[in-house]
Amino acid sequence: MRSVGKTPVIKSKEIKEMFDNPRRLSAASFVLLYKKSPSRGVAFTVKKHVSKNAVMRNKIKRVLREAYLLSESFFPDSCNYLFIGLKQASESSPDEVSTEMADIARRIHG
């Protein structure tokens, strides 16, 4: 099973379930959908309207994955997370996006 850091990547079936009444939080570089689950899982995606160029979409996903590795410990263990990348992520460093992720994780905790 693939993983990002210590967090396993969720399967496509679980990703589709994420769109049924998820909780949503937004940052400048990404939108986060999260849903309660027995264990933590993560996935990263970028919609095609953000960039028609696959190279750019892959770059955004790389930045998001690296930022998640830096801020993984801030996220609660009892949720699945789906990060939807935005164009701003391609112009940001993983450290900047990691700071945004840490802020979002604090909002999840309440």
Biotite code that builds the C-alpha atoms (Angstrom):
import biotite.structure as struc

atoms = struc.array([
    struc.Atom([0.000, 0.000, 0.000], chain_id="A", res_id=1, res_name="MET", atom_name="CA", element="C"),
    struc.Atom([1.307, 3.444, -0.934], chain_id="A", res_id=2, res_name="ARG", atom_name="CA", element="C"),
    struc.Atom([1.738, 6.025, 1.748], chain_id="A", res_id=3, res_name="SER", atom_name="CA", element="C"),
    struc.Atom([2.763, 9.630, 2.248], chain_id="A", res_id=4, res_name="VAL", atom_name="CA", element="C"),
    struc.Atom([4.963, 9.634, 5.296], chain_id="A", res_id=5, res_name="GLY", atom_name="CA", element="C"),
    struc.Atom([3.187, 7.386, 7.789], chain_id="A", res_id=6, res_name="LYS", atom_name="CA", element="C"),
    struc.Atom([-0.264, 8.018, 6.301], chain_id="A", res_id=7, res_name="THR", atom_name="CA", element="C"),
    struc.Atom([-1.669, 5.548, 3.746], chain_id="A", res_id=8, res_name="PRO", atom_name="CA", element="C"),
    struc.Atom([-3.112, 6.863, 0.486], chain_id="A", res_id=9, res_name="VAL", atom_name="CA", element="C"),
    struc.Atom([-6.858, 6.277, 0.324], chain_id="A", res_id=10, res_name="ILE", atom_name="CA", element="C"),
    struc.Atom([-8.348, 4.239, -2.510], chain_id="A", res_id=11, res_name="LYS", atom_name="CA", element="C"),
    struc.Atom([-10.537, 5.667, -5.286], chain_id="A", res_id=12, res_name="SER", atom_name="CA", element="C"),
    struc.Atom([-13.691, 4.219, -3.681], chain_id="A", res_id=13, res_name="LYS", atom_name="CA", element="C"),
    struc.Atom([-12.939, 6.164, -0.495], chain_id="A", res_id=14, res_name="GLU", atom_name="CA", element="C"),
    struc.Atom([-12.187, 9.291, -2.532], chain_id="A", res_id=15, res_name="ILE", atom_name="CA", element="C"),
    struc.Atom([-15.634, 9.097, -4.159], chain_id="A", res_id=16, res_name="LYS", atom_name="CA", element="C"),
    struc.Atom([-17.203, 8.725, -0.703], chain_id="A", res_id=17, res_name="GLU", atom_name="CA", element="C"),
    struc.Atom([-15.382, 11.897, 0.378], chain_id="A", res_id=18, res_name="MET", atom_name="CA", element="C"),
    struc.Atom([-17.739, 13.947, -1.821], chain_id="A", res_id=19, res_name="PHE", atom_name="CA", element="C"),
    struc.Atom([-20.831, 12.758, 0.132], chain_id="A", res_id=20, res_name="ASP", atom_name="CA", element="C"),
    struc.Atom([-21.330, 15.467, 2.766], chain_id="A", res_id=21, res_name="ASN", atom_name="CA", element="C"),
    struc.Atom([-17.689, 16.252, 3.551], chain_id="A", res_id=22, res_name="PRO", atom_name="CA", element="C"),
    struc.Atom([-16.442, 19.041, 5.745], chain_id="A", res_id=23, res_name="ARG", atom_name="CA", element="C"),
    struc.Atom([-14.588, 21.643, 3.725], chain_id="A", res_id=24, res_name="ARG", atom_name="CA", element="C"),
    struc.Atom([-11.851, 24.101, 4.642], chain_id="A", res_id=25, res_name="LEU", atom_name="CA", element="C"),
    struc.Atom([-10.012, 26.417, 2.268], chain_id="A", res_id=26, res_name="SER", atom_name="CA", element="C"),
    struc.Atom([-6.560, 27.940, 2.119], chain_id="A", res_id=27, res_name="ALA", atom_name="CA", element="C"),
    struc.Atom([-4.802, 29.945, -0.583], chain_id="A", res_id=28, res_name="ALA", atom_name="CA", element="C"),
    struc.Atom([-3.047, 26.881, -2.059], chain_id="A", res_id=29, res_name="SER", atom_name="CA", element="C"),
    struc.Atom([-5.625, 24.128, -1.570], chain_id="A", res_id=30, res_name="PHE", atom_name="CA", element="C"),
    struc.Atom([-9.110, 23.095, -0.532], chain_id="A", res_id=31, res_name="VAL", atom_name="CA", element="C"),
    struc.Atom([-9.325, 20.358, 2.091], chain_id="A", res_id=32, res_name="LEU", atom_name="CA", element="C"),
    struc.Atom([-12.203, 17.903, 2.255], chain_id="A", res_id=33, res_name="LEU", atom_name="CA", element="C"),
    struc.Atom([-12.207, 15.704, 5.334], chain_id="A", res_id=34, res_name="TYR", atom_name="CA", element="C"),
    struc.Atom([-14.465, 13.069, 6.753], chain_id="A", res_id=35, res_name="LYS", atom_name="CA", element="C"),
    struc.Atom([-14.403, 10.971, 9.912], chain_id="A", res_id=36, res_name="LYS", atom_name="CA", element="C"),
    struc.Atom([-13.035, 7.439, 9.513], chain_id="A", res_id=37, res_name="SER", atom_name="CA", element="C"),
    struc.Atom([-11.536, 4.732, 11.740], chain_id="A", res_id=38, res_name="PRO", atom_name="CA", element="C"),
    struc.Atom([-7.988, 5.540, 10.611], chain_id="A", res_id=39, res_name="SER", atom_name="CA", element="C"),
    struc.Atom([-6.173, 8.371, 8.864], chain_id="A", res_id=40, res_name="ARG", atom_name="CA", element="C"),
    struc.Atom([-5.844, 8.390, 5.083], chain_id="A", res_id=41, res_name="GLY", atom_name="CA", element="C"),
    struc.Atom([-4.841, 11.039, 2.561], chain_id="A", res_id=42, res_name="VAL", atom_name="CA", element="C"),
    struc.Atom([-5.149, 11.792, -1.163], chain_id="A", res_id=43, res_name="ALA", atom_name="CA", element="C"),
    struc.Atom([-4.078, 14.661, -3.407], chain_id="A", res_id=44, res_name="PHE", atom_name="CA", element="C"),
    struc.Atom([-5.712, 15.837, -6.610], chain_id="A", res_id=45, res_name="THR", atom_name="CA", element="C"),
    struc.Atom([-5.731, 18.829, -8.927], chain_id="A", res_id=46, res_name="VAL", atom_name="CA", element="C"),
    struc.Atom([-8.676, 19.574, -11.179], chain_id="A", res_id=47, res_name="LYS", atom_name="CA", element="C"),
    struc.Atom([-8.017, 19.934, -14.880], chain_id="A", res_id=48, res_name="LYS", atom_name="CA", element="C"),
    struc.Atom([-9.434, 23.449, -15.035], chain_id="A", res_id=49, res_name="HIS", atom_name="CA", element="C"),
    struc.Atom([-6.573, 24.606, -12.763], chain_id="A", res_id=50, res_name="VAL", atom_name="CA", element="C"),
    struc.Atom([-4.132, 23.744, -15.538], chain_id="A", res_id=51, res_name="SER", atom_name="CA", element="C"),
    struc.Atom([-4.553, 21.845, -18.788], chain_id="A", res_id=52, res_name="LYS", atom_name="CA", element="C"),
    struc.Atom([-0.853, 20.976, -18.556], chain_id="A", res_id=53, res_name="ASN", atom_name="CA", element="C"),
    struc.Atom([-0.275, 17.652, -16.739], chain_id="A", res_id=54, res_name="ALA", atom_name="CA", element="C"),
    struc.Atom([3.253, 18.696, -15.773], chain_id="A", res_id=55, res_name="VAL", atom_name="CA", element="C"),
    struc.Atom([1.867, 21.681, -13.832], chain_id="A", res_id=56, res_name="MET", atom_name="CA", element="C"),
    struc.Atom([-0.815, 19.549, -12.128], chain_id="A", res_id=57, res_name="ARG", atom_name="CA", element="C"),
    struc.Atom([1.851, 17.032, -11.080], chain_id="A", res_id=58, res_name="ASN", atom_name="CA", element="C"),
    struc.Atom([4.045, 19.837, -9.735], chain_id="A", res_id=59, res_name="LYS", atom_name="CA", element="C"),
    struc.Atom([1.158, 21.089, -7.589], chain_id="A", res_id=60, res_name="ILE", atom_name="CA", element="C"),
    struc.Atom([0.590, 17.565, -6.222], chain_id="A", res_id=61, res_name="LYS", atom_name="CA", element="C"),
    struc.Atom([4.322, 17.220, -5.422], chain_id="A", res_id=62, res_name="ARG", atom_name="CA", element="C"),
    struc.Atom([4.282, 20.506, -3.500], chain_id="A", res_id=63, res_name="VAL", atom_name="CA", element="C"),
    struc.Atom([1.162, 19.418, -1.573], chain_id="A", res_id=64, res_name="LEU", atom_name="CA", element="C"),
    struc.Atom([2.644, 16.004, -0.722], chain_id="A", res_id=65, res_name="ARG", atom_name="CA", element="C"),
    struc.Atom([5.901, 17.517, 0.501], chain_id="A", res_id=66, res_name="GLU", atom_name="CA", element="C"),
    struc.Atom([4.026, 20.111, 2.561], chain_id="A", res_id=67, res_name="ALA", atom_name="CA", element="C"),
    struc.Atom([1.881, 17.337, 4.068], chain_id="A", res_id=68, res_name="TYR", atom_name="CA", element="C"),
    struc.Atom([5.024, 15.453, 5.101], chain_id="A", res_id=69, res_name="LEU", atom_name="CA", element="C"),
    struc.Atom([6.178, 18.553, 6.990], chain_id="A", res_id=70, res_name="LEU", atom_name="CA", element="C"),
    struc.Atom([2.826, 19.045, 8.765], chain_id="A", res_id=71, res_name="SER", atom_name="CA", element="C"),
    struc.Atom([1.575, 15.451, 9.049], chain_id="A", res_id=72, res_name="GLU", atom_name="CA", element="C"),
    struc.Atom([1.774, 15.379, 12.851], chain_id="A", res_id=73, res_name="SER", atom_name="CA", element="C"),
    struc.Atom([-0.729, 18.261, 13.199], chain_id="A", res_id=74, res_name="PHE", atom_name="CA", element="C"),
    struc.Atom([-3.633, 16.335, 11.623], chain_id="A", res_id=75, res_name="PHE", atom_name="CA", element="C"),
    struc.Atom([-5.975, 14.176, 13.755], chain_id="A", res_id=76, res_name="PRO", atom_name="CA", element="C"),
    struc.Atom([-5.779, 10.400, 13.219], chain_id="A", res_id=77, res_name="ASP", atom_name="CA", element="C"),
    struc.Atom([-9.517, 9.812, 12.896], chain_id="A", res_id=78, res_name="SER", atom_name="CA", element="C"),
    struc.Atom([-10.171, 11.388, 9.463], chain_id="A", res_id=79, res_name="CYS", atom_name="CA", element="C"),
    struc.Atom([-9.576, 10.883, 5.765], chain_id="A", res_id=80, res_name="ASN", atom_name="CA", element="C"),
    struc.Atom([-8.200, 13.956, 3.996], chain_id="A", res_id=81, res_name="TYR", atom_name="CA", element="C"),
    struc.Atom([-8.522, 14.963, 0.356], chain_id="A", res_id=82, res_name="LEU", atom_name="CA", element="C"),
    struc.Atom([-6.357, 17.916, -0.693], chain_id="A", res_id=83, res_name="PHE", atom_name="CA", element="C"),
    struc.Atom([-7.511, 19.620, -3.894], chain_id="A", res_id=84, res_name="ILE", atom_name="CA", element="C"),
    struc.Atom([-4.666, 21.750, -5.238], chain_id="A", res_id=85, res_name="GLY", atom_name="CA", element="C"),
    struc.Atom([-5.136, 25.271, -6.532], chain_id="A", res_id=86, res_name="LEU", atom_name="CA", element="C"),
    struc.Atom([-2.982, 27.285, -8.936], chain_id="A", res_id=87, res_name="LYS", atom_name="CA", element="C"),
    struc.Atom([-1.406, 29.248, -6.046], chain_id="A", res_id=88, res_name="GLN", atom_name="CA", element="C"),
    struc.Atom([0.352, 26.048, -4.852], chain_id="A", res_id=89, res_name="ALA", atom_name="CA", element="C"),
    struc.Atom([2.531, 25.989, -7.984], chain_id="A", res_id=90, res_name="SER", atom_name="CA", element="C"),
    struc.Atom([3.902, 29.424, -7.064], chain_id="A", res_id=91, res_name="GLU", atom_name="CA", element="C"),
    struc.Atom([4.480, 28.578, -3.373], chain_id="A", res_id=92, res_name="SER", atom_name="CA", element="C"),
    struc.Atom([7.204, 26.646, -1.614], chain_id="A", res_id=93, res_name="SER", atom_name="CA", element="C"),
    struc.Atom([6.373, 23.500, 0.372], chain_id="A", res_id=94, res_name="PRO", atom_name="CA", element="C"),
    struc.Atom([7.267, 25.403, 3.569], chain_id="A", res_id=95, res_name="ASP", atom_name="CA", element="C"),
    struc.Atom([4.655, 28.085, 2.856], chain_id="A", res_id=96, res_name="GLU", atom_name="CA", element="C"),
    struc.Atom([1.995, 25.480, 2.041], chain_id="A", res_id=97, res_name="VAL", atom_name="CA", element="C"),
    struc.Atom([2.997, 23.515, 5.139], chain_id="A", res_id=98, res_name="SER", atom_name="CA", element="C"),
    struc.Atom([2.267, 26.573, 7.276], chain_id="A", res_id=99, res_name="THR", atom_name="CA", element="C"),
    struc.Atom([-1.194, 26.804, 5.687], chain_id="A", res_id=100, res_name="GLU", atom_name="CA", element="C"),
    struc.Atom([-1.758, 23.097, 6.397], chain_id="A", res_id=101, res_name="MET", atom_name="CA", element="C"),
    struc.Atom([-0.776, 23.517, 10.040], chain_id="A", res_id=102, res_name="ALA", atom_name="CA", element="C"),
    struc.Atom([-3.285, 26.381, 10.365], chain_id="A", res_id=103, res_name="ASP", atom_name="CA", element="C"),
    struc.Atom([-6.004, 24.262, 8.767], chain_id="A", res_id=104, res_name="ILE", atom_name="CA", element="C"),
    struc.Atom([-5.181, 21.335, 11.073], chain_id="A", res_id=105, res_name="ALA", atom_name="CA", element="C"),
    struc.Atom([-5.624, 23.615, 14.091], chain_id="A", res_id=106, res_name="ARG", atom_name="CA", element="C"),
    struc.Atom([-9.061, 24.602, 12.767], chain_id="A", res_id=107, res_name="ARG", atom_name="CA", element="C"),
    struc.Atom([-10.012, 20.917, 12.492], chain_id="A", res_id=108, res_name="ILE", atom_name="CA", element="C"),
    struc.Atom([-9.093, 20.375, 16.138], chain_id="A", res_id=109, res_name="HIS", atom_name="CA", element="C"),
    struc.Atom([-11.394, 23.249, 17.031], chain_id="A", res_id=110, res_name="GLY", atom_name="CA", element="C"),
])
